[in-house]
Each structure stands twice: as structure tokens, then as C-alpha cells.
Amino acid sequence: MVDTLDGMTQHQSTQTMKPATAAKKLGVYLEATPADFREGVVSRAELNALQTDPPQWLRDLRRDGPHPRPVVAAKLGVSIAGLARGGVTEALTTEQIETLKEQRPEWLERERTTQAEVRKEAARIKQRNAERAASGD
């Protein structure tokens, strides 16, 4: 309860989020979560509890997948756009990701090179901006 200026009290509202938002924050593929998770709402407290002490289904999903595209991209060292250019539009399991890493298809090698160049350029710009800031330009 929260006291208001006029002395009356009102209930503090609980902040909730859609299951899709919670799944994104947890780094899991929504369609692979249990039905009760997909069909409900998730409070901040519930999200914190899931992050602090993940239930078995969440541990299994994080370990085995299927993983959402941002996680797949990170595990492969490419961008989400790079996944799409490579024809990967669906969630992948950890096993599928490991197979891609072993097979090293041409698109994956090309996208990894592109991603490395993007990171290198971002680091160069950051360094240049830091030098400019230090010299007062």
C-alpha cells in the first residue's frame, strides 16, 4: 500500500509483461516454453525469480534450445541479418548450431568475416572518438 497526499491508500500496481517480452529477456524461444508461461503474464518478481533460480524447463531450453535468432547469431558469431542471408530463419537447437560450426558453410565463414570487420571498425571509431575527446577537439 502507498500513502497518498490525502491520507487515503491505494494499491501499488504490479508491473507485468507479455510472455514474448519475458522470453526475450530470458534469452529463450517463446514457442518452446511451457504453455502456462506462453499463455499468462509475467511480473517483474516472477522474471527475477526465473533469472535467479531457473526451473528445469528454463535450464533445458538455455542448454539445448531451440534458441531464438539473437542467441543463434551470437553463438555463431554473426549478425541476425547474416543469419537471414545464410538462409537461417528459424530457431535452432544447440546441436544444430554445433553442426553448423563443424561444417563451416561458406555463408557462415563470410558472415563471420563481415561481423569481425564490423567490430573492428566500431572499435576504431570508438578509439578515434576517445582520442578526440581527450585532446579537446
N, C-alpha and C positions, 0 to 999 in steps of 0.2 A: 504494500500500500504506500502511496505517495501523498504526503500532505500538500494541499493546495493553499493558496493565499487566504481563501475564505474559511479555512478550517475544515472543509469537507475533505474526504479522502476519495481517491479514485485508484482503480487497479492499474498497475503498470503493465502495459501490453508486452506480450512475449513476441520477440522478433522471430519470424519463421521464414522459411524459404521453400521454393519448389524443389521437388526431388532432383530435377535436372541441375539446378544450381548446386545443391549439396553434392551430387555425384561429381560435378566438375571440380569442386573444392577438394573432394576426396581423391581425385585423380582416377576415377573408375568409370567404366562404360555403363551408362544408366540401364540399358536394356538387359544387362547381365545381373543386375541387382535383384534381390528378392521382391516379390510382388508387394508386400506390405511397405517396403521402402519406396517403390515407384508410385504407389497409389496414395501415399499420405503427404504430410508436410513435415519438414524437419526444423526444429527450433535450434537456436544458437547453442543452447545447452546440450541438445542431442548431438549436434555436429561436433562439438568439443569432446563429448564422451566417445564418439566414434573415432575421432582422431587420437585421443589419449589411450583408449583401451579398445582397439578394433575387435569386433566379433569375428568368429571364424570365417564367415562368408566374405567379409571385407579383406581379411588377410589372404584368403584363397584368391580372390579377384586381383589383388595387387601383385601376387606372386605369379599366377598363371594366366590372367586375362580372362576374357578378351579385354584389351586395353583400348581406350579412346585414342583418336588420332594424335592429339598433342603428346600423349605418352609414347605412342608408337614412334612418332617423329623424333622425340628426344632419345629414345633407346637406339634408334638407327643413326642418330647424328645428322639429321636432315631437317628441313623446314616442313611445315604442313603442306605448303604449296608444292614442295618437292615430292612429297608422298603422292599427291594428286597427279603430278607429271609422270610419276612412275607407275601410275595405274592403281595405287592403293587407296581405296575409298572407303573400305570397311574397317571395323575394329579387328585387330589381330591378337592372337594368343602369344604368350611368351615363346612357345615352341615355334610358331610361325616366324616370329621376329628372329629367333636364333638361326632358323633355316636360311632366312634372307642374308643374315650376316655371314653365314658359311658359304652360301652360293655366290655372294658378291656380284649380283647382276650389274650390267653396265649402267643402268639408270641410277642405282644406289651409289656407285662409285662417283658418277658425275655429280649427283646431288650433294654428296659429302664434300667433294672438292668445292662446289659452289658455296656451301654453308661455311666451310673453312675460310674461304675468301671474304665472305660477308663479315665473319667475326674478326678477321684480320683488319679489314677496312674500318670496322666500328672501333676497334682498339686504337688504330692510327688516329682517327678523328678525335677520340677521347683524349689521347695523349696530346695532340695538337691544341685542343681547347684548354687543357690543363696548363700547357706551356704559355699560351696566350694570357690566361687568367693570372698566372704567376708573374708575367712581365708587365701586366697592367694594360695590355692592348685592348 
